[in-house]
Structure formats: structure tokens, C-alpha cells
Amino acid sequence: MSPQSRYLSLYIFLAIAVVSLVISFKINTWLETVVLAVVIVILTVLTKSIWEPAHQGATNVRLNSLKVAATAVALQPWWKPLLNSVSKPFFNKLPPPANSPEAPSIAVLVFLTLVILIVNYYLQDRTAMGKHPTPIEKEFPEKSYQDRLKAFCNYFADDIRKIDRENRWNPDAYIPLEAEVEVQSGNKRLRKVTDLLNAIRSDKKSRVFLVLGDPGSGKSVALRKLCLELFQESEKTGKVPLYINLKEWRSERPWTEDSPPTVEELQQFVVDNLIGRGDYYTNEFVRAAFDKMLLHGRFFIILDSFDEIPAVLDEQENSWLIDKLSDITHRFLCGATQSRGLLASRFFRKPTSKFDVKTTLEIRPLTENKIIKLLQKSLSYDQSLVRRIFKERQEFVPIARNPFTATLISSYAQDHDNNLPQNQADLYASYIERNLEASMDRIQKNQLTKEKVIKFSIDVSDMMLTSQTSGLEASISELKARFPNYPVEKVIDVLKYARLGRLGSGDENQFSFVHRRFNEYFVVRR
């Protein structure tokens, strides 16, 4: 329905409502007229989406329900006597009404309102991204577009599952995270604690979100899970989620205050990232449709790891670069385009106020109940482990409030009869030793030793955290040039097999450890 048709329908409805109220006031009591007015107001509110852009199918149902209601209100002087005469034999034992027997049937109007309420309730848009106001076939009339879009969604949903596997994450082990949600409304800031993903899914008004959390708090895991859930509703909403990890953003030129990063560079990185992860068919689709989809609000863009952008790693929190990157990410996510998005970061080196966001979600530490639920997912779980953590070794409670280190505790306990280590460093050492020990066949096949794999990991971690160019990822070619004495490809093959490292799917084969905490652990061991 065009905007003109919507406005015309609204005017006709209001005219009918006014005439009906005048007629009711003439022939009925003032109380009945008030009831009729309330019914009209309720019907107007229930069908407000008719006057707003909406998908044609749901709009038609709402419009038809409104037509029925308006017709019933307008024609009540004619159907009222007939209804009363038909119903009289069934209610002849009841006392006659105090007003005229020709009074409008308030019960019928109430019933009609309830029916329309139920219809509109079940027609609500319950998707997280919200249905796009324009049918997808109108903006993209090409016959093959929807098939290619579906193939694109399936491919990148599989890509996210691949990342989860490489990071050794099992969807069944997911523990819902609580977040403190801060929403700015005018000059007020309202705070509440709720489930992180539900908070994002239920908020269709915010154009952009900011998610903050400590290292290992589960940000990336939760956002990849959100992305997979959004893929499942893409066919219904006409929108597509994109998961982009900003730690892979390497600028081809040095950024300076005189020549800072730009929105165009960020957009080009996103396109290049998708192409690097895609295949021939998805890349063809990205090149043909990305700009138009972005402009028309067809994307929900999830930008992860703002604080791990390689150029940011050596910057102070008050750096001009962080301030500028905050500005361009905000303009990219909700600038001239109609798309929506989300930016995730740790608290340290988080975006500045230039990332002008109205909704901020801060991930809270795990509660005691959630710690227990996470530990219970271990195959070797025993109640004695909970007793040791919360009563005998309470110094481990703060450590267990972090999902990443809680998982390491569970892994350590599984190998040590539900006992706890002497310190936190032992958690990492035990986990790494266990994974490498389970990978001995691969180590021997590559003619390596555990000691050499660990030494390589220490050297690479030191390079990543001290180099101004590599960041937390490094290409195979860069590592070969930097460490000619190591069989780089063989060592990385072992680290991948042991689920300690991963390779990006792009042409450059960027290597990274599965979690930044492993980088930090290996550097400390140097």
C-alpha cells in the first residue's frame, strides 16, 4: 500500500468514527458514547502499523480487521435492532435494560475488539532484526536474487560454525550471559540487568549497540551465536547479519592525524573480509549487491574486537586514533545507510563518546548458579569441585566468574580428579599440555616436539604483542620471513589440530591463537 493510500484510509476511518460518535450521542446515553469512543481509540492503536510502512501480508490482515471494525461501528443503527430481535428469545428471562432496547450492543463491540486484538497480537513482528519495510523482490527484482541470498546466508552461517569449531566451542555448552543495559532517553540514563542476547533481540528501535566485556567474558561467543540465530530469520525479515572481526583489519597505509582512517576504508575492509572468507558464488553476490543492500538497510552488522584492531594495540585510551575509529565505525553503522549494527570491545581501549550510542550493554560476571551450570556441562563433573571452589579455595571464585577461565578450571579438574591448581598460570599450562599431548601423532608426523611447538608459540606471541604492524594475527608469509629457523607451516598445523591456533579463510592465511589470553600467557613465559 502506498503512503497516499494509507493516509486516505486513515482519513476515512477517522471520518467514520466521528460520524458514529455523533450518531451514538444522539440516540444513546453519554456513557455508551464514551465506551464507543474508547473502543475506537483502541482500534486505532491496534492498527497503527497500517499507517506505517509494513509488509503487505500482515498489513492487509490488519487493514481488513480495521474495515470490519469501522463497518460494524458505522452500521450499528441498522444491525442493532436485528441483533436484539434475534437474541431476545435467548435472553427473555433477563431483566430489560434500563435504556432503550435499541441501544448499541456494547458486548458485541467488546467482543469485536478482543478478536481484533488477538489477530494483531499474533501478527506482531517477533524477529530480532525486524522485517524490512520494503518487500525484497521490489528492491531486487532479479529472479535469482533470493536464491543467491539464501546461498550467501547458508555459506556464512557455516563459516561461523567453522570459527566455533576452531575455537573449540560447543553450542550445547553455551551459558546465557547477563548484561547491564544502559539506555539513554533524553537526558536520562536508564539501567537494567537482563539476558544479553534477549536485550539485543527485543530492541528494534536502537540503530546501533555497544557491547562491552572483560577478556574471556564471552562476547565473541555470544555474538556469533546471535549471528547464527539471525541467519535463521533472514528469509522472513529480508535482512542479513554480518559477523566481522576487526582484529583482521590491517590498513594498507599508515594512519596519522593528518591522514586518518576513513569510513570508506572500513567499508572496503568489510567487503574484502567477506570476499576473503567466501567462495566464487558468494563473492560474486557480494560484489553485485553489497552497496545496495547496505544503503537500503538489509544488513545487521556485528563488528567484534574493536580494541584488537592492530593499529590500536599500542595506543593509549585517550589516543586520537581510538577517537577517530570510534567516529568512523559509528558513521559506518548508522550514517547515511538504513542498516543497523553492533560494536563489541573490551573496556580497555573501548570506543570514545564519538561512538554516539544510545544503548550500551556491559556483560556481567557469571553468578554462582551459572558457574555451577557451566561446570556441570563437563563429562567428569563432581559436586566436590563446587565445594572446593566456593568453600575450600575461594580465591578461585573470581576466576570462575569469567566463562573462559571457568572452562579452563573445568578442563583442569577433569584431568586432576576434580582438584584445583596452585595458581591461575597452572590452568593455562595444564590446558596447553593436555591438548598437545592429545596431538602427539600430529606432532610426530610433522617431525616436531612439544617443546619446539611451545617455543614457537612464545616467539610468535611476543612478536604479535610488540610489533606495530602485525597485531594479534600474522600471515604465513610474514611468519616465515620472521622465523626462518622454524618449519612454520608444520608448527601451525599442530597448533590448529590442538585447537590452540586457527588460520583465517582469506588468501593471506592469517594465523592467530584461538584466544588472546593464550597470547598473553606465552608472552609471560618468555
C-alpha positions as CSV (number, residue, x, y, z in Angstrom):
1,M,0.0,0.0,0.0
2,S,1.3,3.4,-0.9
3,P,1.7,6.2,1.7
4,Q,-1.2,8.1,-0.1
5,S,-3.5,5.1,0.3
6,R,-2.5,4.7,4.0
7,Y,-3.3,8.3,4.7
8,L,-6.6,8.1,2.7
9,S,-7.6,5.1,4.7
10,L,-6.8,6.9,8.0
11,Y,-8.9,9.9,7.0
12,I,-11.9,7.7,6.0
13,F,-11.6,5.8,9.3
14,L,-11.5,9.0,11.3
15,A,-14.5,10.4,9.4
16,I,-16.5,7.3,10.1
17,A,-15.5,7.3,13.7
18,V,-16.6,10.9,14.2
19,V,-19.9,10.3,12.4
20,S,-20.5,7.2,14.6
21,L,-19.8,9.1,17.8
22,V,-22.3,11.9,16.8
23,I,-25.0,9.4,15.9
24,S,-24.3,7.5,19.2
25,F,-24.5,10.7,21.2
26,K,-27.9,11.5,19.6
27,I,-29.6,8.1,20.2
28,N,-27.7,6.6,23.2
29,T,-26.6,7.6,26.7
30,W,-23.4,9.6,27.2
31,L,-21.8,6.5,29.0
32,E,-22.4,4.4,25.9
33,T,-20.9,7.0,23.7
34,V,-17.8,7.2,25.9
35,V,-17.5,3.4,25.7
36,L,-17.8,3.6,21.9
37,A,-15.1,6.3,21.8
38,V,-12.8,4.1,23.9
39,V,-13.3,1.2,21.5
40,I,-12.5,3.4,18.5
41,V,-9.3,4.6,20.2
42,I,-8.2,1.1,21.0
43,L,-8.9,0.0,17.4
44,T,-6.8,2.9,16.1
45,V,-3.9,2.0,18.4
46,L,-4.1,-1.7,17.4
47,T,-4.0,-0.9,13.7
48,K,-1.4,1.8,13.8
49,S,1.0,-0.3,11.7
50,I,-1.4,0.2,8.8
51,W,-0.4,3.9,8.7
52,E,3.3,3.0,8.9
53,P,5.3,1.0,6.3
54,A,4.9,-2.7,6.8
55,H,4.9,-6.0,4.9
56,Q,1.9,-6.2,2.7
57,G,0.6,-9.5,4.0
58,A,0.3,-8.5,7.7
59,T,-0.8,-5.1,6.7
60,N,-3.7,-6.5,4.6
61,V,-4.9,-8.5,7.5
62,R,-4.8,-5.5,9.9
63,L,-6.4,-3.4,7.2
64,N,-9.3,-5.9,6.8
65,S,-9.8,-6.1,10.5
66,L,-10.0,-2.3,10.7
67,K,-12.5,-2.3,7.8
68,V,-14.7,-4.8,9.7
69,A,-14.5,-2.7,12.8
70,A,-15.3,0.5,11.1
71,T,-18.2,-1.1,9.2
72,A,-19.6,-2.5,12.4
73,V,-19.4,0.8,14.1
74,A,-20.9,2.8,11.2
75,L,-23.8,0.3,10.6
76,Q,-24.8,-0.3,14.2
77,P,-28.1,1.6,13.9
78,W,-29.1,-0.9,11.3
79,W,-27.8,-4.2,12.7
80,K,-28.6,-3.3,16.3
81,P,-32.4,-3.9,16.1
82,L,-31.9,-7.1,14.1
83,L,-29.4,-8.4,16.7
84,N,-31.7,-7.5,19.5
85,S,-34.7,-9.2,17.9
86,V,-32.7,-12.4,17.2
87,S,-31.2,-12.6,20.6
88,K,-34.4,-11.7,22.5
89,P,-35.7,-15.4,22.8
90,F,-32.4,-16.4,24.4
91,F,-32.4,-13.6,27.0
92,N,-36.1,-13.2,27.7
93,K,-35.7,-14.3,31.3
94,L,-33.2,-11.4,31.9
95,P,-34.5,-8.1,33.2
96,P,-34.9,-5.5,30.4
97,P,-32.1,-2.9,30.1
98,A,-32.6,0.4,31.7
99,N,-32.0,2.3,28.5
100,S,-33.7,1.9,25.1
101,P,-33.9,-1.7,23.7
102,E,-32.4,-0.1,20.6
103,A,-29.2,0.7,22.4
104,P,-25.9,-0.5,20.8
105,S,-24.7,-3.9,21.8
106,I,-21.6,-3.0,23.9
107,A,-20.9,-6.6,24.4
108,V,-20.6,-7.1,20.6
109,L,-18.3,-4.2,20.3
110,V,-16.1,-5.5,23.2
111,F,-16.1,-9.0,21.5
112,L,-15.1,-7.4,18.2
113,T,-12.3,-5.5,19.9
114,L,-11.0,-8.7,21.6
115,V,-11.0,-10.6,18.3
116,I,-9.0,-7.8,16.5
117,L,-6.6,-7.6,19.5
118,I,-5.9,-11.4,19.2
119,V,-5.4,-11.2,15.5
120,N,-3.0,-8.3,15.7
121,Y,-1.1,-9.9,18.6
122,Y,-0.2,-12.9,16.6
123,L,0.8,-10.8,13.6
124,Q,3.4,-8.9,15.6
125,D,6.9,-9.0,14.2
126,R,8.9,-11.1,16.7
127,T,12.1,-11.2,14.7
128,A,15.3,-9.6,16.2
129,M,16.3,-7.7,13.1
130,G,12.7,-6.6,12.3
131,K,11.0,-7.1,8.9
132,H,12.2,-4.8,6.2
133,P,9.5,-2.3,5.2
134,T,10.0,-3.0,1.5
135,P,9.4,-6.4,0.0
136,I,12.8,-7.8,-1.1
137,E,11.5,-8.6,-4.6
138,K,10.7,-4.9,-5.1
139,E,14.3,-3.7,-4.4
140,F,15.9,-6.7,-6.0
141,P,13.6,-7.8,-8.9
142,E,16.3,-10.2,-10.3
143,K,14.8,-13.7,-10.4
144,S,18.0,-15.3,-9.0
145,Y,18.5,-12.8,-6.2
146,Q,16.6,-14.6,-3.4
147,D,18.2,-17.9,-4.2
148,R,21.7,-16.3,-4.1
149,L,20.8,-14.5,-0.9
150,K,19.8,-17.8,0.7
151,A,23.1,-19.4,-0.5
152,F,25.0,-16.5,0.9
153,C,23.3,-16.9,4.3
154,N,23.9,-20.7,4.4
155,Y,27.6,-20.3,3.5
156,F,28.4,-17.7,6.1
157,A,26.4,-19.5,8.8
158,D,28.7,-22.5,8.1
159,D,31.7,-20.1,8.3
160,I,30.7,-19.0,11.8
161,R,30.2,-22.7,12.8
162,K,33.7,-23.3,11.5
163,I,35.1,-20.5,13.7
164,D,33.3,-22.0,16.7
165,R,34.9,-25.4,16.0
166,E,38.3,-23.9,15.6
167,N,37.9,-22.2,18.9
168,R,36.7,-25.5,20.4
169,W,33.3,-24.1,21.4
170,N,30.3,-26.4,21.6
171,P,26.9,-24.7,21.2
172,D,25.5,-27.1,23.9
173,A,27.9,-25.6,26.4
174,Y,26.6,-22.1,26.0
175,I,25.6,-20.3,29.2
176,P,23.3,-17.2,28.7
177,L,25.2,-14.1,29.7
178,E,23.7,-11.3,31.8
179,A,24.3,-7.7,30.8
180,E,23.7,-4.4,32.5
181,V,21.8,-2.5,29.8
182,E,22.1,1.3,29.8
183,V,19.6,3.1,27.6
184,Q,19.8,6.9,27.1
185,S,16.4,8.5,26.9
186,G,16.6,12.3,26.6
187,N,18.7,13.5,29.5
188,K,18.1,10.3,31.5
189,R,20.1,7.0,31.5
190,L,18.0,4.0,32.5
191,R,19.7,0.8,33.7
192,K,18.5,-2.7,34.0
193,V,20.0,-6.2,34.1
194,T,18.8,-8.8,31.6
195,D,20.0,-11.5,29.2
196,L,22.5,-10.2,26.7
197,L,21.0,-11.7,23.6
198,N,17.4,-11.1,24.5
199,A,18.2,-7.5,25.2
200,I,19.6,-7.1,21.6
201,R,16.8,-9.2,20.0
202,S,14.0,-7.4,21.7
203,D,15.2,-3.8,20.9
204,K,14.2,-2.9,17.4
205,K,14.4,0.8,17.9
206,S,18.1,1.2,18.5
207,R,20.1,1.7,15.3
208,V,23.4,0.7,17.0
209,F,24.5,-1.1,20.1
210,L,27.8,-1.1,22.1
211,V,28.7,-4.4,23.9
212,L,31.5,-4.2,26.5
213,G,33.1,-7.0,28.4
214,D,36.3,-8.2,30.1
215,P,38.7,-10.5,28.3
216,G,37.1,-14.0,28.2
217,S,33.7,-12.7,29.3
218,G,32.1,-14.5,26.3
219,K,31.5,-11.5,24.0
220,S,32.6,-13.2,20.8
221,V,30.9,-16.5,21.5
222,A,27.6,-14.7,22.3
223,L,27.8,-12.5,19.2
224,R,28.5,-15.5,16.9
225,K,25.5,-17.3,18.5
226,L,23.4,-14.2,17.9
227,C,24.5,-14.1,14.2
228,L,23.5,-17.7,13.7
229,E,20.1,-17.0,15.2
230,L,19.7,-14.0,12.9
231,F,20.6,-16.1,9.9
232,Q,17.6,-18.3,10.7
233,E,15.2,-15.4,10.3
234,S,16.8,-13.8,7.2
235,E,14.3,-15.3,4.8
236,K,11.4,-13.9,6.9
237,T,12.9,-10.4,7.5
238,G,14.7,-9.8,4.2
239,K,17.8,-8.8,6.3
240,V,21.2,-10.5,6.7
241,P,23.6,-10.5,9.7
242,L,27.3,-10.0,9.0
243,Y,29.9,-11.0,11.6
244,I,33.2,-9.2,11.1
245,N,36.2,-9.4,13.4
246,L,38.0,-6.1,13.5
247,K,41.3,-7.6,14.6
248,E,41.8,-8.7,11.0
249,W,41.7,-5.0,9.8
250,R,45.2,-4.2,8.6
251,S,45.5,-0.9,6.9
252,E,47.4,-0.8,3.7
253,R,48.8,2.6,4.7
254,P,49.9,4.2,8.0
255,W,47.3,6.2,9.7
256,T,48.3,9.6,11.0
257,E,46.4,12.6,12.4
258,D,46.9,14.3,9.1
259,S,45.8,11.2,7.2
260,P,43.3,9.3,9.5
261,P,41.3,6.2,8.7
262,T,38.0,6.8,6.8
263,V,34.6,5.3,6.6
264,E,35.3,4.2,3.0
265,E,38.3,2.2,4.3
266,L,36.2,0.5,6.9
267,Q,33.5,-0.4,4.3
268,Q,36.2,-1.7,1.9
269,F,37.6,-3.8,4.7
270,V,34.2,-5.3,5.4
271,V,33.7,-6.2,1.7
272,D,37.3,-7.6,1.4
273,N,36.7,-9.6,4.6
274,L,33.6,-11.2,3.2
275,I,35.3,-11.9,-0.1
276,G,38.3,-13.4,1.6
277,R,36.1,-15.8,3.6
278,G,33.7,-16.6,0.7
279,D,33.8,-18.7,-2.4
280,Y,33.3,-17.8,-6.1
281,Y,29.5,-17.6,-5.9
282,T,29.2,-15.6,-2.6
283,N,31.9,-13.3,-3.8
284,E,30.0,-12.6,-7.0
285,F,27.0,-11.8,-4.9
286,V,28.9,-9.5,-2.5
287,R,30.3,-7.5,-5.4
288,A,26.9,-7.2,-7.1
289,A,24.7,-6.5,-4.1
290,F,26.6,-5.2,-1.1
291,D,26.4,-1.5,-1.7
292,K,22.7,-1.6,-2.5
293,M,21.9,-3.9,0.5
294,L,23.8,-1.6,2.8
295,L,22.1,1.5,1.5
296,H,18.6,0.0,1.9
297,G,19.1,-1.4,5.4
298,R,19.4,-5.1,4.5
299,F,22.3,-5.7,6.9
300,F,22.7,-6.1,10.7
301,I,26.4,-5.7,11.0
302,I,28.3,-7.1,14.0
303,L,31.7,-5.6,14.4
304,D,33.7,-7.6,17.0
305,S,37.0,-6.8,18.8
306,F,37.3,-3.0,18.4
307,D,40.1,-3.0,21.0
308,E,42.1,-5.6,18.9
309,I,42.4,-3.6,15.7
310,P,46.1,-4.0,15.0
311,A,46.8,-0.3,14.8
312,V,45.1,0.2,18.2
313,L,47.1,-2.3,20.3
314,D,49.9,0.1,21.2
315,E,47.7,3.1,21.7
316,Q,46.6,4.8,25.0
317,E,43.0,5.1,25.8
318,N,43.0,8.8,25.1
319,S,44.6,8.3,21.7
320,W,43.4,10.4,18.7
321,L,43.3,7.1,16.7
322,I,40.8,5.4,19.0
323,D,38.7,8.6,18.9
324,K,38.7,8.7,15.1
325,L,38.0,5.0,14.8
326,S,35.1,5.4,17.2
327,D,33.7,8.1,14.9
328,I,34.0,6.3,11.6
329,T,32.6,3.0,13.0
330,H,29.5,4.9,14.2
331,R,29.1,6.6,10.9
332,F,29.5,3.3,9.0
333,L,26.9,1.5,11.1
334,C,24.3,4.2,11.2
335,G,25.3,7.0,8.9
336,A,23.6,7.6,5.5
337,T,22.5,4.0,5.2
338,Q,19.5,2.4,6.8
339,S,21.3,-0.7,8.1
340,R,21.7,-1.4,11.9
341,G,24.7,-2.7,13.8
342,L,26.6,-3.6,16.9
343,L,30.2,-2.9,18.0
344,A,31.9,-5.0,20.7
345,S,35.0,-4.2,22.7
346,R,36.8,-4.7,26.0
347,F,36.7,-1.9,28.5
348,F,40.3,-1.0,27.9
349,R,40.7,0.9,24.6
350,K,36.9,0.9,24.3
351,P,35.3,3.4,21.8
352,T,35.1,7.0,22.9
353,S,32.0,9.2,23.1
354,K,32.4,9.7,19.3
355,F,30.7,6.4,19.0
356,D,27.4,8.1,19.8
357,V,25.3,5.1,21.1
358,K,22.1,5.2,23.0
359,T,22.1,1.6,24.1
360,T,25.2,0.1,25.9
361,L,25.4,-3.5,27.2
362,E,28.0,-4.3,29.8
363,I,28.5,-8.1,30.3
364,R,28.4,-9.0,33.9
365,P,30.5,-11.8,35.6
366,L,28.9,-15.2,36.0
367,T,26.7,-15.7,39.0
368,E,27.4,-18.6,41.3
369,N,24.4,-20.5,39.8
370,K,25.8,-20.0,36.3
371,I,29.3,-21.1,37.3
372,I,27.8,-24.3,38.6
373,K,25.8,-24.8,35.4
374,L,28.9,-24.3,33.3
375,L,30.9,-26.8,35.4
376,Q,28.1,-29.3,35.2
377,K,28.5,-29.5,31.5
378,S,31.8,-31.2,32.0
379,L,31.7,-35.0,31.5
380,S,33.7,-35.5,34.7
381,Y,31.7,-33.1,36.8
382,D,31.5,-33.9,40.5
383,Q,29.8,-32.0,43.3
384,S,33.2,-31.9,45.2
385,L,34.5,-29.5,42.6
386,V,31.8,-26.9,43.5
387,R,32.6,-27.4,47.2
388,R,36.3,-26.8,46.6
389,I,35.7,-23.6,44.7
390,F,33.2,-22.0,46.9
391,K,34.4,-23.2,50.3
392,E,37.9,-24.5,50.3
393,R,39.6,-22.4,47.6
394,Q,37.5,-19.2,47.4
395,E,40.3,-17.4,45.6
396,F,39.1,-19.3,42.5
397,V,35.6,-17.8,42.7
398,P,36.5,-14.5,40.9
399,I,38.4,-16.5,38.3
400,A,35.4,-18.8,37.8
401,R,33.1,-15.8,37.1
402,N,34.8,-15.5,33.7
403,P,33.4,-18.0,31.2
404,F,36.8,-18.6,29.6
405,T,38.8,-19.3,32.8
406,A,35.8,-21.2,34.2
407,T,36.2,-23.5,31.2
408,L,39.9,-23.9,31.9
409,I,39.0,-24.8,35.5
410,S,36.6,-27.5,34.3
411,S,39.3,-28.8,31.9
412,Y,41.9,-28.9,34.7
413,A,39.6,-30.6,37.1
414,Q,38.7,-33.3,34.5
415,D,42.4,-34.3,34.4
416,H,43.2,-34.0,38.1
417,D,40.3,-35.8,39.9
418,N,38.3,-32.6,40.4
419,N,41.2,-30.9,42.2
420,L,42.2,-27.3,41.7
421,P,45.7,-25.9,40.6
422,Q,48.0,-23.9,42.7
423,N,47.6,-20.8,40.7
424,Q,46.0,-19.4,37.5
425,A,49.1,-20.0,35.4
426,D,48.7,-23.7,36.0
427,L,45.3,-23.6,34.4
428,Y,46.8,-22.5,31.1
429,A,49.8,-24.8,31.3
430,S,47.6,-27.8,32.0
431,Y,45.2,-27.0,29.2
432,I,48.0,-26.5,26.7
433,E,49.9,-29.6,27.8
434,R,46.7,-31.7,27.6
435,N,45.9,-30.5,24.1
436,L,49.5,-31.0,22.8
437,E,49.7,-34.4,24.5
438,A,46.5,-35.4,22.6
439,S,48.1,-34.2,19.4
440,M,51.3,-36.3,19.7
441,D,50.5,-38.2,16.5
442,R,50.3,-35.0,14.5
443,I,53.5,-33.6,16.2
444,Q,55.4,-36.8,15.3
445,K,54.1,-36.8,11.8
446,N,55.4,-33.3,11.3
447,Q,58.8,-34.3,12.9
448,L,58.4,-31.8,15.8
449,T,58.4,-31.9,19.6
450,K,56.1,-30.3,22.1
451,E,58.9,-28.1,23.3
452,K,59.5,-26.8,19.8
453,V,55.8,-26.0,19.4
454,I,55.7,-24.2,22.7
455,K,58.9,-22.2,21.9
456,F,57.4,-21.2,18.5
457,S,54.2,-20.1,20.3
458,I,56.2,-18.0,22.8
459,D,58.2,-16.3,20.0
460,V,55.1,-15.6,17.8
461,S,53.1,-14.2,20.8
462,D,55.9,-11.9,21.6
463,M,56.1,-10.6,18.1
464,M,52.3,-10.1,17.9
465,L,52.1,-8.1,21.1
466,T,55.2,-6.0,20.4
467,S,55.1,-5.4,16.6
468,Q,53.3,-2.3,15.5
469,T,52.2,-3.9,12.2
470,S,51.1,-7.5,12.8
471,G,48.6,-7.1,15.6
472,L,47.1,-10.4,17.0
473,E,47.3,-12.0,13.6
474,A,50.2,-12.7,11.2
475,S,50.3,-14.1,7.7
476,I,52.1,-17.4,7.0
477,S,54.5,-15.5,4.7
478,E,55.2,-12.9,7.4
479,L,55.9,-15.6,10.0
480,K,58.2,-17.5,7.5
481,A,60.2,-14.3,6.9
482,R,60.4,-13.5,10.6
483,F,61.2,-17.0,11.9
484,P,63.2,-18.8,9.2
485,N,64.5,-21.4,11.7
486,Y,61.0,-22.8,12.3
487,P,59.0,-25.1,9.9
488,V,56.2,-22.5,10.2
489,E,53.5,-24.4,8.3
490,K,54.1,-27.6,10.2
491,V,54.0,-25.9,13.6
492,I,50.8,-24.1,12.7
493,D,49.3,-27.3,11.5
494,V,49.9,-28.8,15.0
495,L,48.5,-25.7,16.8
496,K,45.4,-25.9,14.7
497,Y,45.0,-29.6,15.3
498,A,45.4,-29.0,19.1
499,R,42.8,-26.2,19.0
500,L,45.3,-23.6,20.2
501,G,45.5,-21.7,16.9
502,R,43.5,-21.0,13.8
503,L,44.0,-19.9,10.2
504,G,41.8,-17.3,8.6
505,S,40.0,-18.3,5.4
506,G,41.3,-15.4,3.4
507,D,44.0,-15.6,0.7
508,E,46.7,-14.4,3.1
509,N,46.2,-17.3,5.6
510,Q,46.3,-15.1,8.8
511,F,47.3,-17.1,11.8
512,S,46.1,-16.3,15.3
513,F,45.7,-18.0,18.7
514,V,42.2,-19.0,19.5
515,H,42.1,-16.6,22.3
516,R,44.1,-13.5,23.3
517,R,44.7,-14.9,26.7
518,F,46.9,-17.6,25.2
519,N,49.0,-14.8,23.6
520,E,49.4,-13.2,27.0
521,Y,50.3,-16.5,28.7
522,F,53.0,-17.3,26.2
523,V,54.5,-13.8,26.4
524,V,54.7,-14.1,30.2
525,R,56.6,-17.4,29.8
526,R,59.3,-15.7,27.6
